[in-house]
Structures are given as structure tokens and as C-alpha cells.
Amino acid sequence: MEYSNLIKEAVKARENSYSPYSNFKVGAAVLGKSGKVYTGANIENASYGASICAERVACTRAIFEGEKEILAVAIVGSKEGALCYPCGICRQFLCEFGNPDIVLSKSGEVDKILKLSELIPNSFTSSDMD
Ligand code: THU
């Protein structure tokens, strides 16, 4: 799949953000190994710590639907002209399912692509417990 389409899916998903506390909307679109795309948006909670980021919503949907590996994650925030990097918890969460391309946009087009491993080097994974 073209990453520009993945960004477009993330932009669409951002509309479903539930973020009355931060008013910061985030959309994410995950490309699974099967070729299917799964979307998510951040969902906040009155107990702030119970909030969940867009990336984890999208990733959880993908794994629940049977995906074993994630190839790419597109992320868009709602601060105009700014990239939205995944938070530390999401970086760790995503490591469980591969080393996806992290695709970021501040313009509606693909502006930056990194490997997850660049954002979380030497991450702790299941192989560390073998
Ligand atoms: N957020 C995400 O959904 N993804 C990120 O990569 C960064 C932060 C959300 C969490 C919270 O709902 C809001 O953005 C402000 O932190």
C-alpha cells in the first residue's frame, strides 16, 4: 500500500478522536502483514491515565483481527504544521509486533518515514527473556 493512502486513512480516523480533555486529536492507521489497514484515534478518559493513544487503538484492532506483524504505522496529530511522534508507551507497545515504518505527516502528505527501532533502540522484547 502507498503510504500516502495510509496517511489519508489516519487523517480520516482522527475525526473519531474522543479528546475532550486535551483537545488534541490524533489519528493512526496500521498496515498489517496481510495488507489490511486498521485505524484508530485517541480515546481519553476523565481519569486521565486511563486514556489510550491512537496508535494503540489501531494496533490493538489489527492484532485482534488476526494480524501477526505490523509493517507500517501512520500517525497524524492536530497541531498544525507539526509532526506527531508516538509516545514512549506506544513505541514499546508497537515493538511487540515487528519493526514497522513509522510514517508521519504534518501536511496531509508523507513528510517523514522512520523505522520504529530508530525511535526506541535496544528495546525490551520477548527475545530478552529467552
Ligand atoms: N496521543 C496519541 O494518541 N498519540 C501520540 O502519539 C501522542 C499523544 C494522545 C494522547 C492524548 O489523548 C493526547 O494525544 C494528548 O497527549
Boltz pocket constraint, residues with backbone or C-beta under 6 A from the ligand:
constraints:
  - pocket:
      binder: B
      contacts: [[A, 18], [A, 19], [A, 22], [A, 24], [A, 25], [A, 26], [A, 41], [A, 42], [A, 43], [A, 44], [A, 51], [A, 52], [A, 53], [A, 54], [A, 55], [A, 75], [A, 84], [A, 85], [A, 86], [A, 87], [A, 90]]
      max_distance: 6.0
